[in-house]
């Protein structure tokens, strides 16, 4: 499902919102999650899951073309952990 599909489904279910209004709401939710993660905060949506940052340490990688060693710098990556209700729902289908 793409973001456009999500917007379309929501605007079909909520007749009082136009597709444009639904798009603004969906974009606001995603922007809020991105802003919180960029500040280092954890985002938890009960029954769905939580988003947080994980630290990846520096490591030595290899250039696949030349085989030369390359230093890959440490970085933070977003991580999603599904909630219990979501896991049970997916497993039951």
Secondary structure, 3 states (H helix, E strand, C coil): CCHHHHHHHHHHHCCCCCHHHHHHHHHHHHHHHHHHHHCCCCEEECCCEEEEEEEECCEEEECCCCCCEEEECCEEEEEEEECHHHHHHHHHC
